[in-house]
């Protein structure tokens, strides 16, 4: 596992240990000297030398001026009309308040209806009527 990780270090950061991440640099430097990693280290050193030889020239000043001129020539978007005057802080959730208010109202009404209208008590006359009907039915079925 460590050798595979060290090979990844060679591939990502090169053979020069100064380019490697600081945590654990000393440990990896000791492991990099192992003979079984000679081919990977040699290849990484070769790639490092090739990259050191490659130089990129700075772009000409004309290019920077051309980019700035084209950027200034672009059509600028105006501020949205809902933006307030500068220096005034608006409520950041102003677009959400209708939905939040509707949800709150529905929640309150649901709680009130559940509390007062969910379990309507039956009156005593309905209880008497139901009990009488049940007694009559049981007497009818017992006679057969």
N, CA, C and O atoms as CSV, one atom per row, in Angstrom:
chain,resi,resn,atom,element,x,y,z
A,1,UNK,N,N,0.827,-1.196,0.000
A,1,UNK,CA,C,0.000,0.000,0.000
A,1,UNK,C,C,0.871,1.259,0.000
A,1,UNK,O,O,0.614,2.199,-0.752
A,2,UNK,N,N,1.894,1.269,0.842
A,2,UNK,CA,C,2.763,2.436,0.902
A,2,UNK,C,C,3.521,2.624,-0.405
A,2,UNK,O,O,3.695,3.751,-0.870
A,3,UNK,N,N,3.974,1.510,-1.004
A,3,UNK,CA,C,4.715,1.634,-2.256
A,3,UNK,C,C,3.816,2.141,-3.379
A,3,UNK,O,O,4.251,2.941,-4.207
A,4,UNK,N,N,2.566,1.684,-3.414
A,4,UNK,CA,C,1.629,2.185,-4.431
A,4,UNK,C,C,1.366,3.670,-4.217
A,4,UNK,O,O,1.251,4.434,-5.176
A,5,UNK,N,N,1.274,4.069,-2.963
A,5,UNK,CA,C,1.039,5.494,-2.683
A,5,UNK,C,C,2.264,6.328,-3.059
A,5,UNK,O,O,2.129,7.447,-3.553
A,6,UNK,N,N,3.446,5.785,-2.826
A,6,UNK,CA,C,4.670,6.502,-3.188
A,6,UNK,C,C,4.787,6.629,-4.697
A,6,UNK,O,O,5.262,7.649,-5.197
A,7,UNK,N,N,4.363,5.612,-5.424
A,7,UNK,CA,C,4.351,5.702,-6.890
A,7,UNK,C,C,3.397,6.806,-7.339
A,7,UNK,O,O,3.682,7.525,-8.296
A,8,UNK,N,N,2.268,6.941,-6.648
A,8,UNK,CA,C,1.331,8.029,-6.962
A,8,UNK,C,C,1.955,9.387,-6.659
A,8,UNK,O,O,1.705,10.355,-7.379
A,9,UNK,N,N,2.773,9.473,-5.591
A,9,UNK,CA,C,3.476,10.720,-5.278
A,9,UNK,C,C,4.435,11.075,-6.408
A,9,UNK,O,O,4.512,12.232,-6.822
A,10,UNK,N,N,5.165,10.081,-6.906
A,10,UNK,CA,C,6.071,10.329,-8.025
A,10,UNK,C,C,5.306,10.837,-9.242
A,10,UNK,O,O,5.746,11.764,-9.921
A,11,UNK,N,N,4.165,10.225,-9.509
A,11,UNK,CA,C,3.393,10.613,-10.691
A,11,UNK,C,C,2.784,11.998,-10.530
A,11,UNK,O,O,2.699,12.755,-11.497
A,12,UNK,N,N,2.362,12.334,-9.321
A,12,UNK,CA,C,1.672,13.611,-9.125
A,12,UNK,C,C,2.627,14.779,-8.887
A,12,UNK,O,O,2.413,15.869,-9.418
A,13,UNK,N,N,3.686,14.562,-8.086
A,13,UNK,CA,C,4.534,15.674,-7.660
A,13,UNK,C,C,5.941,15.632,-8.229
A,13,UNK,O,O,6.689,16.599,-8.081
A,14,UNK,N,N,6.321,14.538,-8.877
A,14,UNK,CA,C,7.662,14.427,-9.438
A,14,UNK,C,C,8.641,13.849,-8.444
A,14,UNK,O,O,8.268,13.463,-7.336
A,15,UNK,N,N,9.911,13.790,-8.851
A,15,UNK,CA,C,10.941,13.175,-8.018
A,15,UNK,C,C,11.497,14.133,-6.979
A,15,UNK,O,O,12.066,13.687,-5.982
A,16,UNK,N,N,11.351,15.420,-7.180
A,16,UNK,CA,C,11.881,16.409,-6.241
A,16,UNK,C,C,10.985,16.456,-5.001
A,16,UNK,O,O,9.817,16.837,-5.087
A,17,UNK,N,N,11.535,16.069,-3.856
A,17,UNK,CA,C,10.743,15.989,-2.622
A,17,UNK,C,C,10.304,17.366,-2.129
A,17,UNK,O,O,9.379,17.462,-1.322
A,18,UNK,N,N,10.954,18.440,-2.604
A,18,UNK,CA,C,10.530,19.787,-2.190
A,18,UNK,C,C,9.141,20.127,-2.705
A,18,UNK,O,O,8.475,20.999,-2.145
A,19,UNK,N,N,8.691,19.457,-3.759
A,19,UNK,CA,C,7.359,19.712,-4.320
A,19,UNK,C,C,6.276,18.880,-3.647
A,19,UNK,O,O,5.090,19.101,-3.888
A,20,UNK,N,N,6.658,17.950,-2.829
A,20,UNK,CA,C,5.689,17.067,-2.180
A,20,UNK,C,C,4.994,17.798,-1.041
A,20,UNK,O,O,5.520,18.791,-0.538
A,21,UNK,N,N,3.824,17.327,-0.625
A,21,UNK,CA,C,3.128,17.948,0.525
A,21,UNK,C,C,3.976,17.829,1.792
A,21,UNK,O,O,4.683,16.839,1.982
A,22,UNK,N,N,3.902,18.834,2.649
A,22,UNK,CA,C,4.742,18.878,3.845
A,22,UNK,C,C,4.448,17.759,4.848
A,22,UNK,O,O,5.394,17.198,5.401
A,23,UNK,N,N,3.175,17.405,5.113
A,23,UNK,CA,C,2.959,16.346,6.108
A,23,UNK,C,C,3.552,15.017,5.632
A,23,UNK,O,O,3.202,14.522,4.561
A,24,UNK,N,N,4.426,14.464,6.414
A,24,UNK,CA,C,5.014,13.177,6.095
A,24,UNK,C,C,6.078,13.215,5.023
A,24,UNK,O,O,6.415,12.166,4.474
A,25,UNK,N,N,6.624,14.374,4.699
A,25,UNK,CA,C,7.616,14.494,3.619
A,25,UNK,C,C,8.883,13.705,3.948
A,25,UNK,O,O,9.467,13.085,3.059
A,26,UNK,N,N,9.322,13.717,5.220
A,26,UNK,CA,C,10.537,13.005,5.600
A,26,UNK,C,C,10.373,11.495,5.431
A,26,UNK,O,O,11.292,10.810,4.982
A,27,UNK,N,N,9.203,10.987,5.792
A,27,UNK,CA,C,8.966,9.545,5.663
A,27,UNK,C,C,8.993,9.138,4.203
A,27,UNK,O,O,9.611,8.133,3.852
A,28,UNK,N,N,8.329,9.907,3.343
A,28,UNK,CA,C,8.300,9.561,1.917
A,28,UNK,C,C,9.679,9.686,1.297
A,28,UNK,O,O,10.020,8.914,0.401
A,29,UNK,N,N,10.480,10.643,1.755
A,29,UNK,CA,C,11.823,10.824,1.212
A,29,UNK,C,C,12.690,9.602,1.519
A,29,UNK,O,O,13.484,9.172,0.683
A,30,UNK,N,N,12.534,9.049,2.718
A,30,UNK,CA,C,13.287,7.838,3.075
A,30,UNK,C,C,12.853,6.657,2.213
A,30,UNK,O,O,13.687,5.877,1.753
A,31,UNK,N,N,11.546,6.528,1.996
A,31,UNK,CA,C,11.038,5.416,1.194
A,31,UNK,C,C,11.397,5.567,-0.279
A,31,UNK,O,O,11.518,4.570,-0.992
A,32,UNK,N,N,11.567,6.790,-0.735
A,32,UNK,CA,C,11.868,7.018,-2.150
A,32,UNK,C,C,13.240,6.476,-2.528
A,32,UNK,O,O,13.502,6.241,-3.708
A,33,UNK,N,N,14.122,6.273,-1.551
A,33,UNK,CA,C,15.456,5.754,-1.830
A,33,UNK,C,C,15.503,4.243,-1.994
A,33,UNK,O,O,16.576,3.697,-2.248
A,34,UNK,N,N,14.378,3.549,-1.857
A,34,UNK,CA,C,14.374,2.089,-1.987
A,34,UNK,C,C,14.715,1.673,-3.414
A,34,UNK,O,O,14.365,2.361,-4.373
A,35,UNK,N,N,15.407,0.532,-3.541
A,35,UNK,CA,C,15.836,0.067,-4.856
A,35,UNK,C,C,14.672,-0.417,-5.714
A,35,UNK,O,O,14.762,-0.369,-6.941
A,36,UNK,N,N,13.584,-0.881,-5.106
A,36,UNK,CA,C,12.445,-1.384,-5.890
A,36,UNK,C,C,11.699,-0.254,-6.601
A,36,UNK,O,O,10.900,-0.509,-7.502
A,37,UNK,N,N,11.954,0.981,-6.202
A,37,UNK,CA,C,11.290,2.124,-6.833
A,37,UNK,C,C,12.224,2.878,-7.780
A,37,UNK,O,O,11.937,4.011,-8.166
A,38,UNK,N,N,13.322,2.262,-8.149
A,38,UNK,CA,C,14.309,2.933,-8.994
A,38,UNK,C,C,13.744,3.353,-10.337
A,38,UNK,O,O,14.024,4.459,-10.800
A,39,UNK,N,N,12.954,2.495,-10.976
A,39,UNK,CA,C,12.415,2.823,-12.298
A,39,UNK,C,C,11.438,3.992,-12.224
A,39,UNK,O,O,11.474,4.888,-13.067
A,40,UNK,N,N,10.564,3.986,-11.215
A,40,UNK,CA,C,9.600,5.084,-11.069
A,40,UNK,C,C,10.310,6.398,-10.769
A,40,UNK,O,O,9.952,7.446,-11.308
A,41,UNK,N,N,11.344,6.331,-9.883
A,41,UNK,CA,C,12.078,7.545,-9.535
A,41,UNK,C,C,12.825,8.092,-10.746
A,41,UNK,O,O,12.846,9.304,-10.961
A,42,UNK,N,N,13.442,7.211,-11.544
A,42,UNK,CA,C,14.172,7.648,-12.741
A,42,UNK,C,C,13.221,8.289,-13.750
A,42,UNK,O,O,13.542,9.319,-14.344
A,43,UNK,N,N,12.060,7.682,-13.938
A,43,UNK,CA,C,11.075,8.254,-14.869
A,43,UNK,C,C,10.585,9.614,-14.379
A,43,UNK,O,O,10.435,10.541,-15.175
A,44,UNK,N,N,10.334,9.740,-13.065
A,44,UNK,CA,C,9.887,11.018,-12.512
A,44,UNK,C,C,10.958,12.089,-12.656
A,44,UNK,O,O,10.640,13.246,-12.930
A,45,UNK,N,N,12.246,11.714,-12.473
A,45,UNK,CA,C,13.330,12.679,-12.648
A,45,UNK,C,C,13.428,13.125,-14.103
A,45,UNK,O,O,13.668,14.300,-14.380
A,46,UNK,N,N,13.245,12.202,-15.018
A,46,UNK,CA,C,13.282,12.538,-16.444
A,46,UNK,C,C,12.153,13.512,-16.796
A,46,UNK,O,O,12.373,14.489,-17.511
A,47,UNK,N,N,10.955,13.246,-16.295
A,47,UNK,CA,C,9.815,14.149,-16.563
A,47,UNK,C,C,10.073,15.514,-15.943
A,47,UNK,O,O,9.745,16.537,-16.546
A,48,UNK,N,N,10.666,15.547,-14.730
A,48,UNK,CA,C,10.988,16.829,-14.098
A,48,UNK,C,C,11.963,17.637,-14.954
A,48,UNK,O,O,11.785,18.844,-15.122
A,49,UNK,N,N,12.996,16.977,-15.498
A,49,UNK,CA,C,13.963,17.694,-16.347
A,49,UNK,C,C,13.287,18.223,-17.607
A,49,UNK,O,O,13.573,19.339,-18.040
A,50,UNK,N,N,12.399,17.439,-18.194
A,50,UNK,CA,C,11.690,17.879,-19.401
A,50,UNK,C,C,10.806,19.095,-19.101
A,50,UNK,O,O,10.744,20.035,-19.893
A,51,UNK,N,N,10.139,19.067,-17.973
A,51,UNK,CA,C,9.274,20.195,-17.614
A,51,UNK,C,C,10.078,21.438,-17.270
A,51,UNK,O,O,9.637,22.557,-17.533
A,52,UNK,N,N,11.261,21.248,-16.681
A,52,UNK,CA,C,12.118,22.400,-16.371
A,52,UNK,C,C,12.619,23.080,-17.635
A,52,UNK,O,O,12.839,24.291,-17.632
A,53,UNK,N,N,12.804,22.330,-18.714
A,53,UNK,CA,C,13.265,22.918,-19.974
A,53,UNK,C,C,12.165,23.675,-20.707
A,53,UNK,O,O,12.449,24.535,-21.540
A,54,UNK,N,N,10.932,23.363,-20.406
A,54,UNK,CA,C,9.811,23.957,-21.128
A,54,UNK,C,C,9.496,25.322,-20.531
A,54,UNK,O,O,9.158,25.427,-19.352
A,55,UNK,N,N,9.603,26.333,-21.319
A,55,UNK,CA,C,9.339,27.708,-20.878
A,55,UNK,C,C,8.182,28.264,-21.681
A,55,UNK,O,O,8.053,27.991,-22.875
A,56,UNK,N,N,7.350,29.038,-21.028
A,56,UNK,CA,C,6.212,29.679,-21.683
A,56,UNK,C,C,6.460,31.178,-21.684
A,56,UNK,O,O,6.771,31.770,-20.650
A,57,UNK,N,N,6.319,31.779,-22.847
A,57,UNK,CA,C,6.507,33.221,-22.949
A,57,UNK,C,C,5.245,33.935,-22.480
A,57,UNK,O,O,4.130,33.428,-22.612
A,58,UNK,N,N,5.454,35.108,-21.939
A,58,UNK,CA,C,4.309,35.911,-21.509
A,58,UNK,C,C,3.565,36.421,-22.740
A,58,UNK,O,O,4.193,36.736,-23.751
A,59,UNK,N,N,2.240,36.508,-22.671
A,59,UNK,CA,C,1.489,37.005,-23.826
A,59,UNK,C,C,1.809,38.479,-24.076
A,59,UNK,O,O,2.159,39.204,-23.145
A,60,UNK,N,N,1.693,38.920,-25.320
A,60,UNK,CA,C,2.002,40.322,-25.629
A,60,UNK,C,C,0.961,41.259,-25.007
A,60,UNK,O,O,-0.158,40.857,-24.685
A,61,UNK,N,N,1.371,42.517,-24.850
A,61,UNK,CA,C,0.469,43.513,-24.265
A,61,UNK,C,C,-0.748,43.759,-25.152
A,61,UNK,O,O,-1.811,44.133,-24.657
A,62,UNK,N,N,-0.597,43.551,-26.460
A,62,UNK,CA,C,-1.730,43.740,-27.373
A,62,UNK,C,C,-2.892,42.817,-27.014
A,62,UNK,O,O,-4.057,43.206,-27.103
A,63,UNK,N,N,-2.564,41.594,-26.608
A,63,UNK,CA,C,-3.610,40.638,-26.258
A,63,UNK,C,C,-4.405,41.123,-25.046
A,63,UNK,O,O,-5.635,41.061,-25.054
A,64,UNK,N,N,-3.728,41.602,-24.013
A,64,UNK,CA,C,-4.415,42.113,-22.827
A,64,UNK,C,C,-5.271,43.327,-23.179
A,64,UNK,O,O,-6.394,43.454,-22.693
A,65,UNK,N,N,-4.746,44.223,-24.023
A,65,UNK,CA,C,-5.523,45.395,-24.423
A,65,UNK,C,C,-6.742,44.984,-25.247
A,65,UNK,O,O,-7.822,45.551,-25.083
A,66,UNK,N,N,-6.573,44.010,-26.124
A,66,UNK,CA,C,-7.681,43.542,-26.945
A,66,UNK,C,C,-8.781,42.926,-26.070
A,66,UNK,O,O,-9.965,43.165,-26.304
A,67,UNK,N,N,-8.392,42.138,-25.067
A,67,UNK,CA,C,-9.378,41.529,-24.164
A,67,UNK,C,C,-10.126,42.607,-23.398
A,67,UNK,O,O,-11.346,42.525,-23.253
A,68,UNK,N,N,-9.415,43.618,-22.904
A,68,UNK,CA,C,-10.070,44.705,-22.150
A,68,UNK,C,C,-11.030,45.490,-23.041
A,68,UNK,O,O,-12.125,45.839,-22.600
A,69,UNK,N,N,-10.645,45.773,-24.281
A,69,UNK,CA,C,-11.523,46.511,-25.188
A,69,UNK,C,C,-12.781,45.709,-25.507
A,69,UNK,O,O,-13.879,46.263,-25.555
A,70,UNK,N,N,-12.620,44.408,-25.724
A,70,UNK,CA,C,-13.795,43.583,-26.015
A,70,UNK,C,C,-14.711,43.478,-24.800
A,70,UNK,O,O,-15.933,43.439,-24.944
A,71,UNK,N,N,-14.133,43.432,-23.618
A,71,UNK,CA,C,-14.954,43.358,-22.408
A,71,UNK,C,C,-15.734,44.652,-22.201
A,71,UNK,O,O,-16.893,44.622,-21.787
A,72,UNK,N,N,-15.101,45.788,-22.489
A,72,UNK,CA,C,-15.789,47.070,-22.341
A,72,UNK,C,C,-16.866,47.258,-23.409
A,72,UNK,O,O,-17.838,47.980,-23.188
A,73,UNK,N,N,-16.702,46.620,-24.553
A,73,UNK,CA,C,-17.680,46.757,-25.634
A,73,UNK,C,C,-18.917,45.888,-25.415
A,73,UNK,O,O,-19.929,46.078,-26.090
A,74,UNK,N,N,-18.850,44.949,-24.492
A,74,UNK,CA,C,-20.012,44.084,-24.241
A,74,UNK,C,C,-21.156,44.893,-23.647
A,74,UNK,O,O,-20.940,45.878,-22.940
A,75,UNK,N,N,-22.369,44.462,-23.943
A,75,UNK,CA,C,-23.548,45.129,-23.409
A,75,UNK,C,C,-23.648,44.842,-21.917
A,75,UNK,O,O,-23.557,43.692,-21.489
A,76,UNK,N,N,-23.830,45.861,-21.155
A,76,UNK,CA,C,-23.906,45.720,-19.709
A,76,UNK,C,C,-25.357,45.512,-19.294
A,76,UNK,O,O,-26.252,46.191,-19.798
A,77,UNK,N,N,-25.594,44.576,-18.377
A,77,UNK,CA,C,-26.942,44.334,-17.859
A,77,UNK,C,C,-27.243,45.343,-16.764
A,77,UNK,O,O,-26.394,45.658,-15.931
A,78,UNK,N,N,-28.463,45.838,-16.787
A,78,UNK,CA,C,-28.868,46.781,-15.747
A,78,UNK,C,C,-29.224,46.014,-14.484
A,78,UNK,O,O,-29.457,44.806,-14.512
A,79,UNK,N,N,-29.260,46.746,-13.373
A,79,UNK,CA,C,-29.658,46.131,-12.108
A,79,UNK,C,C,-31.134,45.774,-12.171
A,79,UNK,O,O,-31.904,46.452,-12.851
A,80,UNK,N,N,-31.533,44.740,-11.486
A,80,UNK,CA,C,-32.957,44.403,-11.466
A,80,UNK,C,C,-33.749,45.525,-10.796
A,80,UNK,O,O,-33.249,46.167,-9.873
A,81,UNK,N,N,-34.974,45.766,-11.251
A,81,UNK,CA,C,-35.746,46.878,-10.696
A,81,UNK,C,C,-36.100,46.704,-9.229
A,81,UNK,O,O,-36.411,47.689,-8.559
A,82,UNK,N,N,-36.062,45.483,-8.709
A,82,UNK,CA,C,-36.445,45.281,-7.317
A,82,UNK,C,C,-35.344,45.669,-6.340
A,82,UNK,O,O,-35.570,45.696,-5.130
A,83,UNK,N,N,-34.163,45.968,-6.852
A,83,UNK,CA,C,-33.064,46.331,-5.963
A,83,UNK,C,C,-33.346,47.683,-5.324
A,83,UNK,O,O,-33.734,48.637,-5.998
A,84,UNK,N,N,-33.147,47.748,-4.035
A,84,UNK,CA,C,-33.399,48.990,-3.299
A,84,UNK,C,C,-32.244,49.954,-3.454
A,84,UNK,O,O,-31.259,49.662,-4.133
A,85,UNK,N,N,-32.370,51.084,-2.830
A,85,UNK,CA,C,-31.276,52.062,-2.896
A,85,UNK,C,C,-30.033,51.512,-2.206
A,85,UNK,O,O,-30.147,50.685,-1.301
A,86,UNK,N,N,-28.858,51.956,-2.616
A,86,UNK,CA,C,-27.632,51.439,-1.999
A,86,UNK,C,C,-27.566,51.806,-0.525
A,86,UNK,O,O,-27.974,52.894,-0.120
A,87,UNK,N,N,-27.056,50.897,0.250
A,87,UNK,CA,C,-26.916,51.137,1.683
A,87,UNK,C,C,-28.121,50.684,2.485
A,87,UNK,O,O,-28.061,50.686,3.715
A,88,UNK,N,N,-29.213,50.296,1.842
A,88,UNK,CA,C,-30.401,49.847,2.558
A,88,UNK,C,C,-30.429,48.327,2.491
A,88,UNK,O,O,-30.376,47.748,1.406
A,89,UNK,N,N,-30.512,47.686,3.647
A,89,UNK,CA,C,-30.542,46.240,3.709
A,89,UNK,C,C,-31.998,45.791,3.714
A,89,UNK,O,O,-32.772,46.160,4.597
A,90,UNK,N,N,-32.359,44.990,2.713
A,90,UNK,CA,C,-33.712,44.465,2.636
A,90,UNK,C,C,-33.742,43.080,3.267
A,90,UNK,O,O,-32.710,42.425,3.415
A,91,UNK,N,N,-34.952,42.646,3.638
A,91,UNK,CA,C,-35.099,41.314,4.208
A,91,UNK,C,C,-34.717,40.296,3.146
A,91,UNK,O,O,-35.308,40.315,2.066
A,92,UNK,N,N,-33.760,39.410,3.395
A,92,UNK,CA,C,-33.278,38.520,2.342
A,92,UNK,C,C,-34.290,37.471,1.899
A,92,UNK,O,O,-34.149,36.905,0.814
A,93,UNK,N,N,-35.312,37.197,2.716
A,93,UNK,CA,C,-36.285,36.163,2.383
A,93,UNK,C,C,-37.623,36.761,1.968
A,93,UNK,O,O,-38.668,36.148,2.188
A,94,UNK,N,N,-37.604,37.945,1.372
A,94,UNK,CA,C,-38.859,38.615,1.035
A,94,UNK,C,C,-39.646,37.859,-0.026
A,94,UNK,O,O,-40.866,38.008,-0.097
A,95,UNK,N,N,-38.993,37.060,-0.844
A,95,UNK,CA,C,-39.718,36.300,-1.868
A,95,UNK,C,C,-40.446,35.105,-1.279
A,95,UNK,O,O,-41.359,34.571,-1.908
A,96,UNK,N,N,-40.059,34.671,-0.076
A,96,UNK,CA,C,-40.632,33.463,0.497
A,96,UNK,C,C,-41.771,33.731,1.472
A,96,UNK,O,O,-42.449,32.785,1.872
A,97,UNK,N,N,-42.011,34.973,1.871
A,97,UNK,CA,C,-42.975,35.216,2.933
A,97,UNK,C,C,-44.395,34.793,2.590
A,97,UNK,O,O,-45.089,34.337,3.499
A,98,UNK,N,N,-44.900,34.905,1.339
A,98,UNK,CA,C,-46.269,34.438,1.096
A,98,UNK,C,C,-46.425,32.933,1.344
A,98,UNK,O,O,-47.431,32.504,1.909
A,99,UNK,N,N,-45.459,32.144,0.936
A,99,UNK,CA,C,-45.543,30.705,1.164
A,99,UNK,C,C,-45.439,30.352,2.633
A,99,UNK,O,O,-46.141,29.463,3.116
A,100,UNK,N,N,-44.562,31.047,3.346
A,100,UNK,CA,C,-44.398,30.780,4.778
A,100,UNK,C,C,-45.653,31.187,5.534
A,100,UNK,O,O,-46.091,30.472,6.435
A,101,UNK,N,N,-46.242,32.334,5.179
A,101,UNK,CA,C,-47.471,32.782,5.846
A,101,UNK,C,C,-48.623,31.817,5.574
A,101,UNK,O,O,-49.408,31.524,6.476
A,102,UNK,N,N,-48.731,31.323,4.350
A,102,UNK,CA,C,-49.796,30.375,4.013
A,102,UNK,C,C,-49.612,29.078,4.782
A,102,UNK,O,O,-50.583,28.516,5.289
A,103,UNK,N,N,-48.392,28.599,4.874
A,103,UNK,CA,C,-48.136,27.374,5.619
A,103,UNK,C,C,-48.477,27.563,7.095
A,103,UNK,O,O,-49.089,26.687,7.706
A,104,UNK,N,N,-48.093,28.683,7.663
A,104,UNK,CA,C,-48.396,28.948,9.072
A,104,UNK,C,C,-49.886,29.020,9.337
A,104,UNK,O,O,-50.366,28.485,10.336
A,105,UNK,N,N,-50.629,29.681,8.445
A,105,UNK,CA,C,-52.080,29.780,8.600
A,105,UNK,C,C,-52.727,28.403,8.508
A,105,UNK,O,O,-53.618,28.080,9.293
A,106,UNK,N,N,-52.281,27.588,7.547
A,106,UNK,CA,C,-52.834,26.237,7.410
A,106,UNK,C,C,-52.515,25.396,8.638
A,106,UNK,O,O,-53.343,24.594,9.069
A,107,UNK,N,N,-51.335,25.568,9.202
A,107,UNK,CA,C,-50.955,24.823,10.389
A,107,UNK,C,C,-51.826,25.209,11.581
A,107,UNK,O,O,-52.289,24.340,12.320
A,108,UNK,N,N,-52.051,26.508,11.770
A,108,UNK,CA,C,-52.875,26.968,12.889
A,108,UNK,C,C,-54.317,26.496,12.722
A,108,UNK,O,O,-54.922,26.006,13.676
A,109,UNK,N,N,-54.871,26.639,11.519
A,109,UNK,CA,C,-56.253,26.188,11.299
A,109,UNK,C,C,-56.385,24.682,11.467
A,109,UNK,O,O,-57.383,24.208,12.009
A,110,UNK,N,N,-55.392,23.922,11.009
A,110,UNK,CA,C,-55.436,22.477,11.180
A,110,UNK,C,C,-55.406,22.079,12.644
A,110,UNK,O,O,-56.118,21.167,13.063
A,111,UNK,N,N,-54.573,22.772,13.425
A,111,UNK,CA,C,-54.526,22.478,14.868
A,111,UNK,C,C,-55.841,22.820,15.544
A,111,UNK,O,O,-56.335,22.057,16.374
A,112,UNK,N,N,-56.410,23.971,15.191
A,112,UNK,CA,C,-57.683,24.365,15.802
A,112,UNK,C,C,-58.813,23.407,15.428
A,112,UNK,O,O,-59.608,23.020,16.284
A,113,UNK,N,N,-58.886,23.027,14.163
A,113,UNK,CA,C,-59.934,22.093,13.756
A,113,UNK,C,C,-59.735,20.726,14.394
A,113,UNK,O,O,-60.710,20.069,14.759
A,114,UNK,N,N,-58.506,20.294,14.532
A,114,UNK,CA,C,-58.239,19.016,15.178
A,114,UNK,C,C,-58.568,19.047,16.654
A,114,UNK,O,O,-59.030,18.051,17.212
A,115,UNK,N,N,-58.333,20.186,17.293
A,115,UNK,CA,C,-58.586,20.304,18.726
A,115,UNK,C,C,-60.077,20.397,19.031
A,115,UNK,O,O,-60.580,19.720,19.929
A,116,UNK,N,N,-60.773,21.233,18.284
A,116,UNK,CA,C,-62.182,21.470,18.602
A,116,UNK,C,C,-63.153,20.614,17.798
A,116,UNK,O,O,-64.235,20.293,18.289
A,117,UNK,N,N,-62.797,20.243,16.588
A,117,UNK,CA,C,-63.790,19.555,15.777
A,117,UNK,C,C,-63.476,18.109,15.491
A,117,UNK,O,O,-64.286,17.431,14.858
A,118,UNK,N,N,-62.342,17.604,15.924
A,118,UNK,CA,C,-61.957,16.244,15.587
A,118,UNK,C,C,-62.765,15.192,16.300
A,118,UNK,O,O,-63.198,14.226,15.672
A,119,UNK,N,N,-62.982,15.344,17.588
A,119,UNK,CA,C,-63.728,14.355,18.383
A,119,UNK,C,C,-64.950,15.049,18.964
A,119,UNK,O,O,-64.941,15.475,20.119
A,120,UNK,N,N,-65.998,15.159,18.163
A,120,UNK,CA,C,-67.220,15.828,18.631
A,120,UNK,C,C,-67.949,14.890,19.589
A,120,UNK,O,O,-68.253,13.754,19.224
A,121,UNK,N,N,-68.228,15.338,20.787
A,121,UNK,CA,C,-68.938,14.472,21.745
A,121,UNK,C,C,-70.387,14.243,21.293
A,121,UNK,O,O,-71.064,15.148,20.804
A,122,UNK,N,N,-70.824,13.013,21.474
A,122,UNK,CA,C,-72.211,12.715,21.092
A,122,UNK,C,C,-73.137,13.093,22.239
A,122,UNK,O,O,-72.749,13.063,23.407
A,123,UNK,N,N,-74.341,13.441,21.891
A,123,UNK,CA,C,-75.305,13.853,22.927
A,123,UNK,C,C,-75.908,12.605,23.588
A,123,UNK,O,O,-75.787,11.499,23.062
A,124,UNK,N,N,-76.540,12.786,24.711
A,124,UNK,CA,C,-77.117,11.656,25.454
A,124,UNK,C,C,-78.292,11.036,24.719
A,124,UNK,O,O,-78.543,9.838,24.855
A,125,UNK,N,N,-79.021,11.837,23.937
A,125,UNK,CA,C,-80.164,11.277,23.211
A,125,UNK,C,C,-79.689,10.330,22.116
A,125,UNK,O,O,-80.339,9.321,21.841
A,126,UNK,N,N,-78.545,10.652,21.484
A,126,UNK,CA,C,-78.011,9.757,20.459
A,126,UNK,C,C,-77.515,8.459,21.100
A,126,UNK,O,O,-77.679,7.384,20.524
A,127,UNK,N,N,-76.909,8.552,22.289
A,127,UNK,CA,C,-76.447,7.354,22.966
A,127,UNK,C,C,-77.638,6.456,23.331
A,127,UNK,O,O,-77.576,5.239,23.155
A,128,UNK,N,N,-78.701,7.047,23.827
A,128,UNK,CA,C,-79.881,6.272,24.208
A,128,UNK,C,C,-80.481,5.587,22.980
A,128,UNK,O,O,-80.881,4.425,23.039
A,129,UNK,N,N,-80.538,6.322,21.866
A,129,UNK,CA,C,-81.106,5.771,20.643
A,129,UNK,C,C,-80.257,4.606,20.138
A,129,UNK,O,O,-80.791,3.576,19.725
A,130,UNK,N,N,-78.937,4.770,20.170
A,130,UNK,CA,C,-78.052,3.705,19.709
A,130,UNK,C,C,-78.150,2.467,20.608
A,130,UNK,O,O,-78.185,1.343,20.108
A,131,UNK,N,N,-78.193,2.661,21.905
A,131,UNK,CA,C,-78.291,1.534,22.828
A,131,UNK,C,C,-79.612,0.800,22.661
A,131,UNK,O,O,-79.654,-0.428,22.737
A,132,UNK,N,N,-80.674,1.531,22.437
A,132,UNK,CA,C,-81.995,0.918,22.239
A,132,UNK,C,C,-81.997,0.083,20.965
A,132,UNK,O,O,-82.544,-1.020,20.951
A,133,UNK,N,N,-81.396,0.592,19.902
A,133,UNK,CA,C,-81.351,-0.127,18.637
A,133,UNK,C,C,-80.526,-1.407,18.782
A,133,UNK,O,O,-80.901,-2.445,18.236
A,134,UNK,N,N,-79.412,-1.347,19.508
A,134,UNK,CA,C,-78.579,-2.529,19.696
A,134,UNK,C,C,-79.305,-3.585,20.538
A,134,UNK,O,O,-79.217,-4.777,20.244
A,135,UNK,N,N,-80.010,-3.159,21.568
A,135,UNK,CA,C,-80.757,-4.117,22.397
A,135,UNK,C,C,-81.856,-4.794,21.593
A,135,UNK,O,O,-82.084,-5.994,21.742
A,136,UNK,N,N,-82.529,-4.044,20.753
A,136,UNK,CA,C,-83.603,-4.595,19.945
A,136,UNK,C,C,-83.051,-5.604,18.953
A,136,UNK,O,O,-83.649,-6.659,18.738
A,137,UNK,N,N,-81.911,-5.285,18.345
A,137,UNK,CA,C,-81.316,-6.207,17.387
A,137,UNK,C,C,-80.882,-7.502,18.060
A,137,UNK,O,O,-81.102,-8.582,17.511
A,138,UNK,N,N,-80.275,-7.416,19.228
A,138,UNK,CA,C,-79.822,-8.627,19.898
A,138,UNK,C,C,-81.002,-9.486,20.326
A,138,UNK,O,O,-80.899,-10.713,20.301
A,139,UNK,N,N,-82.130,-8.876,20.722
A,139,UNK,CA,C,-83.330,-9.639,21.092
A,139,UNK,C,C,-83.914,-10.322,19.872
A,139,UNK,O,O,-84.394,-11.451,19.965
A,140,UNK,N,N,-83.878,-9.638,18.702
A,140,UNK,CA,C,-84.412,-10.235,17.481
A,140,UNK,C,C,-83.598,-11.455,17.065
A,140,UNK,O,O,-84.165,-12.455,16.626
A,141,UNK,N,N,-82.293,-11.385,17.196
A,141,UNK,CA,C,-81.475,-12.510,16.755
A,141,UNK,C,C,-81.490,-13.655,17.758
A,141,UNK,O,O,-81.261,-14.801,17.372
A,142,UNK,N,N,-81.749,-13.384,19.020
A,142,UNK,CA,C,-81.792,-14.445,20.015
A,142,UNK,C,C,-83.057,-15.285,19.885
A,142,UNK,O,O,-83.045,-16.441,20.309
A,143,UNK,N,N,-84.124,-14.779,19.333
A,143,UNK,CA,C,-85.384,-15.493,19.230
A,143,UNK,C,C,-85.327,-16.568,18.159
A,143,UNK,O,O,-86.065,-17.548,18.272
A,144,UNK,N,N,-84.560,-16.459,17.200
A,144,UNK,CA,C,-84.517,-17.439,16.101
A,144,UNK,C,C,-83.831,-18.647,16.478
A,144,UNK,O,O,-83.711,-19.567,15.669
